[in-house]
Amino acid sequence: MEKLTPMLRQYRQLKARFPDAILLFRLGDFYEMFEEDAHIASRQLGLVLTSRRFSQRVKLPMCGVPYRQLTTYVSRLLALGHKVAIAEQLEEPGKTRKLVQREVVRVITPGTVVEEDMLAAKAQNFLAALAPGEEGWGLAAVDLSTGEFVTTQFTGPEAQDRLLEELEILAPSEVVLPEELAQDEGWNARIRQVRPARLSSLPSAAFDPEEACRRLMDHLGTPTLAPFGCEGLPLATAAAGAALRYLQESQLSDLAHLRELRTLHPEATVALDGVTRRNLELTQTLHEGKVEGSLLGVLDRTLTPMGGRLLRRWVQQPLTDLESIRERLDAVEELVGGGAEGAFLRADLRSLLDGLHDVERLAGRVGFGSANGRDLAALRRALERIPRIKRVLRKARSSRLQALNAELDDLQDVAALIGRALVDRPPTLLKEGGLIRPGYNAELDRLRRTAAERRDRLAAYEARERERTGIPTLRVRYNQVFGFFVEVPRSKADRVPPEYERRATITHAERFATPELKAWEAEILVAEERANELEYELFVRLRQTVAGHVERLQRAARVLAELDTLTALAEAAARYGYIRPEMDESAVIEIEEGRHPVVERMLPEGIRFVPNDTRLDEEQRLMVITGPNMSGKSVYIRQVALIVLMAQMGSFVPARRARIGLVDRVFVRAGATDNIAQGRSTFLIEMSETAYILRHATPRSLVVLDEVGRGTSTYDGMGLAWAVGEDLHDRVGARTLFATHFHELTRLADRLPAARNYSLAVKEQGQEVVFLYRLVEGGADRSYGVQVARLAGIPDPVVKRAWEVMRELGGDRRQEARRDLREIGPSYAVQEAGERLLVPTDDEAIREVVQELFGLDIANLTPVQALMILNQLQQRLREWRLQA
């Protein structure tokens, strides 16, 4: 039987408590990993795998990292999806017993990080919990670094779709599921498709609504959940209770900063599915995943991390409540200002917000119990700005800014408390002294005086010994191994007095102990050690006192974040020439000289963005937009969607004038790519996205479609695009922008009363084409594909051959338009085909085709029916030609 040494027994006891975690075991200046953990870390972190012998028969694999680089390696382990347990030494080695006491002080998972240097400043780090039920889903999210705790539930046939949409918006680093759901590979794959994250599990009992309700009430200290808005929402309660249980079991903290549970209502914000958010590039670019080049990148003029996080949320979750939108717009309008007053108000607020520390995360670390001296000092400096911010806000007239001023607690009692206790620039490490201000604690002052007196005595002793020995470079030094000692150069060692006891020889010096140093050592070390211990105790007490105000700190942080966000939107509006949109609940979207907010910022200097108008209402619900590639169709339709979303988030918009009737959802379908791993072709993805729109859009929605039906054959694609347009017009009734290369869809305007044709104008110069980027009424009749190919750099021989093939297939460019109509246009096509086929012939097959053509009731054929008939006739003629 293997005999375990005390330290190995200690390690294995800790590891047994956290079997699913990588255990970092503190040994002096390193955190060591053993056995399987060592193999994993060595392989994935590139660490040297060594071994440690615990006894004659026990030798274990080992690797380690320096304690000063802990954060770096923990971050890498978390990024790889691991859970990390940190076992610290709770006492100095050799002080009390042979085996140093150790305990796990933190369990860190991707969703429970609170360390500042492991988090993105302007993005939240959520842990999410999902609670399934017969009626739908519950979803809770906790950002442990800020103390934000929210919950909601989704019911009805769209519950799962809305859950996944919200999950993608929250972008949690970790998702907690019931055990049986966590074992469902299909469901897990779907979650990871929406948001790659660590999946963790809890017993199903943790998601019981009654058990969750009791846990929440106990933690929040209330007899009911009514104040938090989730009473009567069992799935929301279940998810929130499960999230709280997971944190209570994994975090060695009382979670004092999780005291304000908010219940979200899905209908309060514009629903945006993942496809729409990606296609609009709301928070990151589609291909590179960068903030620069996204809508957030343009609007983010925030000056604080907490303001940046709030702006991100506003961009992803525009409002549907008209009064709330107008309140935000009123505040932005005042901060933009028509004269100097508004500009001064904005400038004064931004100067006070500039450089403000992240109060939200500082409060989170205080409540979590991980704040150090520098955190509290930074918090004090931030709080000291609040009275000045409130004085500036007294000038505000808009209701939202006045309300924010009323809500903003100046917290000067907390700032004064920290200021009395803490030095201005405390060290990062808590147990090395130098934290507490002189005069704060009498006993600490006495211990410091005692230690200082002993140090003065040592300095005097050093000066006396230099004079007595005649060695001017003699030094009195200290280290943990030898304590206090006298150090002299080796060349002068023969001059030391006989009472000096040699302790060690190093390269250039000799070290000695003396009776006087031995006598003073205990007094000095005891005084200094006790002073450091007392300082730490005083600091912990101070941190706990400040933690008692954590709810006040969090509320102040939310106000400061909103002020930062509103001033940022005002700064963007003033800088980029945005205007206030008119908001109402009508079906009208009317934009005069609208501009794409991102594209206009990316244009080279000296190039002016060409603005365009838009009108969507009951009489014009469907805009069919044609024009060649590169003419600006995609930019135009996306800019309309972005202007609508900007307006509903409370931002000014890039236009000369805008009237926006509220939308409940925005759908944007654009180009797709194959998903080979899942066996999904481009066309299947395109149709899936289109089907989702047709099933979920309402008359209050805005639908933006870019090239539906291009992933299949001409006839199939055109038929599908036509049918989709008809359905959106007739059944759904949504306001729709439909960009297409199928020029034949312009005939929808002849058949549908609320459909209109528009195109992006071009100018022909010989075989060249100039894009004017101007939207004009009426449809385009061709795509200018060869000209665009030439502009794209296709070699001239290929372009020349393309023109030859076009002439062979149907004449020059003027004939191309007639050929398109022959192939597709329902009445003109039949006449052209009939004229072309009315030739003397004895072939029965041709006679039958001609007779069928003349027999068609063209006036009563829909375009789609005509296309299908023409396709069938064409196939029969091709078969006849092959047989002939």
N, C-alpha and C positions, 0 to 999 in steps of 0.2 A: 504493500500500500504506500502511495506517495505521501511523504511527510512534508507538510507545508510550513514554511518559515512564517513568522508573524507578519511580515510585510506582504508576502504572497497571499496569505489568508485575508489580510485587509483588502488587497486589490480584488480578489475574487468575490468577496462579500459585496463590494461596491458594484462590481461588474454584474453580479447576479440580480441586482436591483434594476439595472438598465441594460438588459441583454440585447436590445435592438439598437443601442447607441454605441458610437465609437467613444471609449472612455479615455480621456486625457488625464493621466495620473501624475500629479506634481511631485518631482524628485529634485529638490534644490533649484537649479536654474533652468530646468527642462520639464516639459510635460512629456511623459513617456507613454507609449502604447505597447501592449504585449499580445502575444498569441495571434489569433485571427485578425484582431484590430491592427496589429503591426503589419501583417501581410497586406491588408487592404490599403492602409495608409502609405506603405512603402510603394506599392504598385501605382496608386492613383495620384500621389503627391510627389513622387520621384524622390522619396527619402531613402537613405542608406539603411538597409535591413541588417541589424546586428543581433546580438543575443545577450542575455544576462543570466548568470548562474545564481540561483537562489539557495541551492544546496549542492552537495556532491552529485545528487542524482537528478536534480531539477534544473534544466537550462531552457529558457523560453526565448522565442524570437522577440525582438524589441526594435523600435525606432522612436525617435523623439524630435521635438521642435523646441527652440529656445523660448523661454517664457515671454520675452519681449516681443516675439513674433506670433504670439498666440492668435491675435485677431486675423492675421493674414491667412493662417492655415485653417482656422475655423471657417472663414468665409469660403475657402476652396472646398472644404468638406460639405458645407451646406449647399453650395452650387452643384455638387455631385449628387445631392439628394439624401445625404446622411443626416442622422440625428447625433448630436455631440453632447456628452456629459463631461463636465469639468470637475475633477476632484482636486481640491486645494489643501495645502498644509495649514492647519488651524493653529499651529504653534511653531516657534522657532526650533530648529533641530538642536537636540542636546540640552534643552532648557529644563524639561521635566522628566522625561523617560527616554528609554532607548528608541522605541518606535514612535515616530511622530504621528500625532492624531491627524487624520485626513477625513474629509467629507465632500460629497458632491454638492457644490454650491450653485450650479447652473446646469440646466438641461436646455440646450439650444437646438431648435429646429428652424427650417427656413421661415416659418410663420411666427416665430417668437423672438426674433432679433430686436434688441433695443440699443445696441452699441452704435454710436453715431457714425463711426468710420466703416461700418458694415452696411449702411443704408444709403440709398439715393436720396439726396436732400429734398427734391421736389416730387417725389413719388411715395405713395403710402405702401406699407408692407402688411398685407392682410393675412390673417388666418381665417378661413371660412369653414363653416359647418353646414352640412346639408341634411335636412330631416324629411324623408319621404313619408307620404300619407295617402290615403285613398282619395282625398279631394285635391291633392296637389303636392306642393313642395314648400318647405320652410328653408330659409337661408339666413344665416347670421354671419357677421364679419367683425373681427376684432383687430385693431392695429395696436399691438402692445406698446409700441414706441410712443404713441400719442395718447392712448387711452380711449380712442374712438371705438364705440361698441354699438353696432346697428343690427337690426333684424327686420325681416319682412317675410311675407308668404305669397305664393302664387297659386291660384286655383283656376279650375275650368280647363277646357281643351287645349289652351295655349300655355298651360302652366310650365311644362318642361322647357318649351322654347324660351319663355321669358326668364326662367331660371338660368339657362345657359347664357342668354344675353347678358344678364346681370353679372354672372360669374366672369364673363370676359371683360366687363367694365371694371370690376373690382380687381381683376388680375391677382388673385391671392397667390402667395408663395407656398401655401399649404392648405389642403382641403381635408377635413375630418368627416368620415362617413361611418354609418353603422357597419358592423363587422360583415354582415351578409352582403351588403352592397359593395363593400370594399373588395370582396372576393369575386365580384361579377366583372370579368375581363372586358366584356363589351361596353359596360357602363364606364369603367375606368378609362378605356380608350377614348370614349366620347368626351369625357372631362378633359383629358390631356390634349385632345384635338382643339378644344376651345381655349384651354389655358394649361400649359405644361406646369405641373406643380407636384410637390410631394404629397402623396396620399397616405393619410393616417387613419386609424380606426378606433372606435370605442364600442363596448358592448351595446346591444340594441336597447337595453334598459336606460342607457344614458339619454336616449332620444324620446323617452316617455314624457308626454306633456305635463303630467302631474308631478313627476319627479323633478323635471326641469323647472317647473313653476316654483316648487319649494326651494330648490337650490338658488334660484334667482332672487326670491324674496329674502332669503337668509343673507345673501351677499349684499343686496342693495339696501337691506334694513327697512323693508316696508311690508305691511300686511297684505298688500295687493299690488298687482302689476298695472293697475289702471293709470297711474301717473306716467307710465312709460309707453302707453298706447298699444300694448300687445295683449291686454286682457281680452279674451274672446278670439284670439288668433292662435290656436293650439300648435300649428306647425311652426310659426314664427317663434313661439315660446320654446318649443322642443329644440329648435336649432340653437337658440341663444343659450339655453341651459346646457346643451352638449358642448358648445364652445367654451363656456365657463368651466365646466368640469375638466375638460382636457387641459386647460391652463392651470387649474388648481392642482391637478395631479402631476403636471410636468414642471411647473415653475415653483421654486422655493421662495414664494413671496405671497403676501396677503392680497395682492392685486388692488391696493387701495385706490389706484387711479381709474379703475373700471367701475365707476359709480353712476354714470349717466347713460342708460340704455335708450337708444332712439329707435322708434319704429318707422320704417320707410313705407310709403304708399306708392306702388308702381305707377299708378295713373297720374301721379304728380309730375312726372317727367316724360319727355318725348322718348318713345321706344325706338332704339337704334340697334338693329342686329349687327353681328360681327362683320358681315360682308359689307354693310353700309359704312360702318366706321372705318374699315380698311380702305374702301374705295374712295372715301372722302378725305382720307389721310388726316383724321382729326388730331391725333396725338403723336403720330409717327409716320414717316414716309413708307410707302408700300413696299419698296424693294430693299432699302437699306436699313429700315427701322430707326431712323434718326428723327429727333424732335425738330431739328432745323429742316424746313421745307414742309412742315405740317401747319395746320391752323393754329395749334398750340404754340408752335415756334414763332408765329407772327404776333400773336396776342400777348405772349408772356413777357410783359414789362414789369413783373413783380420783383420786389426787392428783398423778400424774405422767403425762406423755404416753405413756411406754412401757407403763405399766400400762393406760392407756386403750386402746392398740392391742391388747394381749393380751386384755383383756376382750372386745373386739369379736370377736376370733378365737374365744374360748370360746363366745360366744353363737351364732356361726354354725356351730361345729363341736363339738357336744356329744359326749361320749365314749361308747364302747360297751364298754369294759373295766371290769368291776365293781370290781376292786381299785383302779384309778386313781381312779374316781369316789369310792369310800369314803375314799381318802386325802385328796382335796380336802375332802370333807364333814367328816372328822375335824378338819382344820385350821380350817375355817370354824366348826365347833362350838366349838373351843377359843377362837377369837377372839371369838365371840359371848358365850360364858361364861354359866354359870348364876348366877355371883356376881360379886363385884368383881374377882376375879383376872383373868378373861378380858377384862373391860371395860378394865382397866388395861393389859393386854398390847396390846390393839387400839389404845387411845389412845396409848400410848407409841410404837408403830410408826408410827402415822399422823402423829404430830407430827414424827417424823424424816423421813418420806417427803414431808411437805408442803413444797412449794417445791423439791424435789430436781430438779436439772437433768436433761435428757434424756440420760443416759449412753450409751444405745444409739446415738443419732444423733451425739453428740459423738465417740464412738469411730469411727463411720462416717466422719465428716469428717477425723479424724486419719489413719485408714488410707487414705483417698482422697487425702490431701495438700492438702485445701482448708481445714483448720482455721486460724483466725486466733488472735491473742493472747487475745481474750475467750473463745473456745471453750476453750482450754487452762486459763484461769483458772476458768471455770465447771466444767470437769471436776475440777480440784483441789478446789474447794469441795464438790462432790458426793462425791468419794472420802473426804474428811475425815469424812463422816458414817457411813461404813461400820463403823468399830470400835464406835460407839455402837449401831448397829443390831444388830450381832452380840452385844453385851452383853445387849440386851433379849431377843434370841431364845434365849439360854441358859435362860430360864425356861420355854420351850415344852416341851410333853409329846408333842404329836402327831408322828407319824413324818414327815409331810411338812414341817412347820416345822423339825424337827431336821435333816432332810436339806438343806433350803435353807440353814440356818446353816452346815452343813459345807461346802456348795458355794460359799459366799460368800467370795471372796478379798478380804482387806481392802485390798490394793493400796496400802499406805501408802508403799512405796518409790517408786511412780509419783507419788503426791501430793507426797512430799518433793522429788523431782526437779523437778517443775514449780514448787514453792514456792521452791526455791533459785534458780531461773533467772529466773522471771517476776515482774514487779511485780503487786501485788494487783489493780489495775484498769488493764490495758493498753489502748492505743487499738485501734480496729478495723483501721485501715490499717497494714500491716506495714512499709512502707519509709519511714515518717516518724519513726522513733525512739520512745524512751520505753517499750520493751518489756521490756528486760532489767534485772534488779535490780542495783544497785551492789554491787561485791564479787564478782560471779559470774565476771568475766573481767578480768584485769589490763590487757590491751591496750585493751579498751573503756574501762576506767576512765581510762587515760592519755589517750586521745583526747578523752574528755569533759572532763577537766581542762584540756587544751590549749584546746579550744573555749571553755570557761568563762572561762579567763584572757583570751582574746582578746575575749570579750564584755565582761568587766569593763573591759578597756582602752577599748573603745568607749564604755562608760558614762562612764568618767572623761573621755574625749575630749569627749563631748557636754556634760558639765558645764563643762569648761574653755572650750569654744567659746561657750557661752551667756554666761559671764562676760566673755570677750574681746570679743564682738560687742555685748553688751548686749541680746540678743534672748532673753527668757526662754522663748519658745515654740519655740525651735530644737529640732529633733529629728533624730536619726540613724536612718534607716530602711533597709529592704532589700526589693527584689523581684527576680524572676528576669530582668527585662529590663535594669535599670540596675545591679544589684548593690547595694552600700552607697552611700548618698548622704545629704546634709544637706538637710533640708526646712525652709524658713522661710516665714512669711506674706508674701504679695506686698507688703503695705504696709511690710514691714521689709526688703525685698530690697536697698535702697540701703545698708544697714549692713554687708553681708557683706564680708570681706577681699578684696583683689584676686586672691589665689591661688585663690579659689573659681571653678570652671568650671561655667557654667550648662549643665544637661543637659535640663531640661524645664520647661515652664510648665503648671500645671493651674489649675483655677478659682480656688482661694483661696491657692495657694502656688507657690513656685519651688523647683526641685530643683537641687542643685549637687554636683559631685564635688570631692574634695580629694586632694592627694598622700598624706596619711597614710592615708586610707580605701583608696586603691588599693593601698598597701603591705600593709595588714592583710587585705584582702579574700581574697586567695588562701590565706593561712594559715588564716583562720577557716573558709572554705568547704571547704577540703581536709580539715581536721580533722573538721568536722561530717558531711561526705559520707562520709568513711571510717568514722566512728562509726556512721552509719546503715546502711552496707553491712555492717559487722561485726555489728551487732545483728541484721540480717536473716539473715545466715549462721548466727549462733548460734541464732536462733529456728528456722530450718529444721532444724538439727541436733537441737535439742530435740524438735521435732515428729517427726522420724524415729525418735529414741530411744523416744518414747512409742508410736509406731506399732508398734515391736517388741513391745509388750505388748498389742496390740489384741485378741488372742484372749482374754486374761484379762479385759480390759475388757468384751468382749461377753458373756462368761459371767456376770460380775457383774451386767451390765445385765439379763440374763434373770432372774436370781434376784430382783433388786429389782423387776422388773416383776411377777413372780408374787406376791411379798409384797404389793405394792400391790393386785393383783387380788383376792387372798384377803381382805385386810382390807376392801376395798370391798364384797365380797359379805357379809362379816360385818356391816359397817356398815348395809347395806341390810336385812339380816335383823333386826337389833336395832331399827332405826328403824321398819320396817313390820310387825313381828310375824310374821315367817316362821318356819317350823319345819323341822327336819331330816327329810327323807323316808327311809323304809326302802327300801333298794334290794336287789333280788334278780333272779334269772334266770327267774322264774316268768312265767306268762301273765297275771298279775293287775295291773290298774291300779285301785287303790282310794283314793279321795280323800274325806275327810270335811270338809265345810264349806270347799270350795275357792273361791278368789276369783280374779278376773282381775287380774293384777299391774299392768297399765297402767290399766284402766278405774277401779279403785278409787282410784288416785292422781289421776285427773282429775276425780273427783266434787267438786261444790261442798262447802264446809265445812258440816258438820252432816248431810250425806246419807250414810247408811251403805250399803255394798255388801251385797247379799243373797247369802250364800254358798249353795253347793249341793253335794250329794254325787255321787259317780260310782263305779260298779263295772263293770269289764270283766274277764271271765275266760273260761274254757272253757265255762261254762254260760250266759254272757251276753256274747256277742261282738259282737252288733249291737244298738245302742240306736237305735230310731226315735223321733225327737223332733219333736213337732208343737206348734202354738201359733200365735197371730196374730203379724203383724209387730209389732216394737217390744216383744215380750214377753221378749226376752233369749236367744233360741235361738242366734244367732250368737256372742254374747258367751260363752255357756256352753260351746259346743263348742270355741271357740278357747282358752278358759282351760284346758281339759283338756290340749290340745296344748302350751301354754306351760308348764304345771306339769311335764309330762313332760320337756320339753327343759331347763328350769331344773334339774331333779333330775339329769339326765345330764351337765350341764356342771359339776356339783359345787356348786350353789347350794341354799340353803334355799328353801322354797316357801311361797306364800300359802295356807295350809290349817290346819285343826286337827290333822289327821293325814293322812299319805299313804304309801301303799305302791306302789312303781313297779317292775313287772317290765320289764326292759330292752327297748327297742325298737331295731330296726335302721334303720328309716326312718320318717319322718312325712310324710304327705301331707295337704295342706289345699286343697280346691277350694271356691272361693266364687264370688261373682258375677263375670261377665266383661263386657267391652265390645267393641264392634266394632273390628276393625283394618282400616279401609277401604283403607289403602295396600296391604295385602297381600291384599285381597279376601277377608278372613275375617270372617264374621258372628259375632255373639255366640254363637249356638247352635253354630256350628262350633268356636269356641274352647272352649266348654264341653265339647263331646264329645271334643275332642282331649285336654283335660286329664284328663277321666274315663278315656279310653282309656289314657293314660299310667299312671294309678294301677292300673288292672286288669292291666296288663302287668308292672308292676314291684313291686307290693306282695307281701309274704310274710306267713306266719302271725305273724312277730315284729313286723310293722309296726303303726302306728297310723294309721288313715284317718279323716279328718274331711271330710264332704261337706255342703255347704250348698246346698240347692235344685238338685238335679240334674233336668234335664228341663223347666225352666220356660221355656226359650227357644223352644219349639215349641208345637204344638197340644196341647190337654189330653190327648187319647188317646195321641198319640205320646209326649209327655213322661212321662205316667204309666206307660206300658208300659216305657219305657226305665229310669225310676227303679226300678220294681219289679224288672226284670231285673238291674240293677246291684246292688241290695241282695241278691238271691238269690245272685249270683256271688261277692260278697264273703263271704257266709256259707258257701256250700257248697264253692266251689273254692279261693278264696284263704285263707279262715280268718283274716283280719286282724281285729284289734280295731277296731270301727268305730262312729263317731258319725254318724248320718244325720239331719240336720235337713231337714224338708220341709213344704210347704204342701199336699201331696197327702195328705189325711187318710186316703184309702183305703189308703195303705201301712201303716196300723196293722194291717191284716189279715195282714201278713207274720208277725206274732207268733203267729198261729194256725197257720201252716204251717211255720215254721222253728223248730227246737227251741231255738236259742241267741239268738233275737231277742226283744226286750222293748220295750214301748211306754212312752214318757215324754212329758210335755208341760209347757209353762210355764204355770202357773196364772194365770187372770184372774178378776176379779170383776165381774159385770154390775150396773149401777145404772141402771135404765131403759134408755135408748138409749145410755148411756155405758158405757165399759169401763175398769176399773182393772187395771193390770198389777202382779202380785204378784212377778214375777221368781223364783218358787220352782218348782223342778223336782219334779213329782209323778208317780207311776206312773199309767199309763193314757194313752190318746191323746186328742187334741182332736178335736171333730167339725166345727169351722168356723174361719174365719180372721178374723172380725170386721173385714172389709175396710172397710166403710163407716164404722164407728166410728173406725178408725185414720185414715181419710181426713179425718174431721172434726177429729181431734186435730192432724193435720198442717196444718190451716188451709184446707181446701177450703171455699168459700163455702156458707152454709146452703142457698140455693136448689138448688145442685148436689147436696148431701147429701139434701135432701128428694126431689128427682127420682130419685135413686138408689134410695131406699126404694120409691118408686112403681113403678119398673121391676122391682125385685125381686118385688114383690107381683104385678105383671102376669105375670111369667115363672113364678111358682110359689108365691105365697103369702107369708106373713110369715116371720119368722126361724125359727120352729119348722118351717115347711114347707121351709125351705132345706135343713135337714139331711136330711129325708126325700128331697128332690129329688136331693141329692148321692148318696144311696144308690141311688135309682132309676137314676141315670145310670151308676153305677160298680159298686156292690156286686154280685158275680157271681150269687148266688142270689136275694137280695132284689130286685134290679133286674128279673130276668126275671119274678118273680111280680107285681110292681107293673105292669110293662109289659103282662103278660098280662091282668090284671084290667082295666086301662084299655082294652085293645083288644078284650075279649070283648063286642062289641056286634053286634046283628043287622045284617048287611050283605050285599049281593049282589056286592060288589067282590071279584074273584078275588085281587087283589094283597094285600088285607088278610087274606083267609082264609089265604093261603100264609104270611104273616108269623106269624099267630097259631098256625098248625099247627107251624111251625118252633120257636116259643117253647115250646109244650107238649112238643115232641119232644126238647128239650135234656136231656142227662144232667147236671144241675147239680152233682150231688155229685162228679163226676169232672172238672169244668172248673177250670182254673187261672184266677185272676183276670185274667191278661193275655188268655187265650183268650176269656173272657167279654166283656171290653172290646172285643176285635176283632169278635166276633159282633154285639154290640149296635151297634157303629158301622156295620157293614154293613147291619143291619136298619133302623137309623135313616135311612141314606142312601136305601134303597129306598122307605121311606115318604115321604121328602121328594120324591123323584122322582114318586111317585104323586100327591102333593098338587099339585105343579106341573102335572101333566098334567090333573088334574081341574079 
